[in-house]
């Protein structure tokens, strides 16, 4: 297949769904999963064409590859949110070879009319929440390679006043003696095997997306009820496997060049809380970081960060709190360069999907789909967990956090 054929394929792919993050999850039909795997094979073939990735990168030099990470591990894991150190290192080495790796200032400068890079596109590395495994797994790789990164910190998590609800669900699944879950949830029942790591991960992937848009009070009640049904006592503070970094660790990373940024105090979905609480969460996290680290942050990321998770009022609250700009947790061509809704791609472990974004092919496909008046694959329905049903290699646009 020559390059002209590759361009034809990518054009047809734009019409029939050849975009990166359309997860092949358990929530998809068999036909949808088959389509996803077919598209994955086509992407792999295109990326193998001599000159394909280089030309895509040249055509998209003005497009920022901003990546969002969450959890890391140096142990084998079937959990889709935990990226291995080996995969992260491979990705960072690839970014260092193919992109200019910068920071949010560079992204805003470029998207505000700055000079387009002459040779290599700009990439930005971010991570959300402030887990300890960023310090132990990701930070050493970044430091070794001399790459900048931004960490969006949930300050109440670091303070120890909360631990994340999705982690508590996994803790419950991991520590129950019940081999099977049969749990009434809304109009259905959640039936899952809890006897193996893979079964527990599958149960987590089934339940957590369904809870994303449940009000926080109801969500907390459900987590408590789940613990009672499965006879598990949930610790008040996050155990080591789910623990945040300490303030001392954050200060050390900040001194070493990691940019610290706001991500609220308790990680509520800001579109679901009243204006007063939203302002307190947004401004409070900035004040906390300033008090603990000596500098108030310039950057903010909306918790969960999907299209339904922030509003114009939320954006205004971020401005009023003194942040320079803010990030969402997905990419849509309509967001290109939009202040207080800077795009990010969810960093997936799958090597083909990662390179598809880095070379710019994903951006080209979505822009073409938009020009044709077609969906770009980002909608409220799409955001409701398709990536979490995808499995470790096929995780999609976003993440629970």
C-alpha angles and dihedrals in degrees: 000000000000126000094263089057089049091054089050091051093049090049092051089043090056088058095046104038109280095154126126110243109050097119122216094224136160088259089064126088120251090254091052091050091049090050091051093051091047091052090048090055091049091051090050091052093047093049089053092057111106108252097006098110092039094054093045089052091049091051092050103040091126093056116093118226099212111177129199122208131179121172133022135190139187091201132074110274138177091197112113095216096058115083116197120240089238092056092045092050091050091051094048092048089051092050090049090054099043107028144038101248110214142152137259091278088061092048093051091045092052095043091048093061103284123150115291111239110267096217117006131028123247120259126190124197119209136168130194138224104013104259119178091239090069086063097043101037113019104031096060090054093048092047093049092050094041093237125152122229140176124227118203105209128206097209098199088055091054090045089055095239092119141015121204117276093223089055091051089055091054091046089054092049092048096049104040121107089212110104093201138040122214105170131164110233119179107303095343141051126245108222116181144155112245097176097095138037090248092050092049092048090050091050090050091050090051097049107034098060090051090056098051096095098034111114113261095245092052090044092055091048091052093049089051092048091048090053090051094048092049092040098236126144109220115214117239092233129043113270118234095270090058100030127131125236114266123249088249091055091048090051091051093050091047089053088051093055106271110138112230117213141176127269101163127268102268105013101247121168096257096209089060100053129073121265094257094053092045091053092047092050094047099042093036094059090051091050092047093052091047093050094046101037102028097241129075110229126248097207136065136184124203113239110254086359101209126141092268096045101076135036138195087266090054091051090050091051089054090052092046091051090061102254116146095218144335143223137228123205103243142050126243123160088230089067096054107136095350112152116237091015102065111170128243134184119224106242109234128195093230107106096210094050092047093051090044089063096039094054091049098243092123090054092049093050094049093046090052092048089051092050088052091052092248130138115274091213095254116113138130090260092049090049094055095096108297090134093052091054090053103083131234098302099039105042112152143219102313149015138225090263 
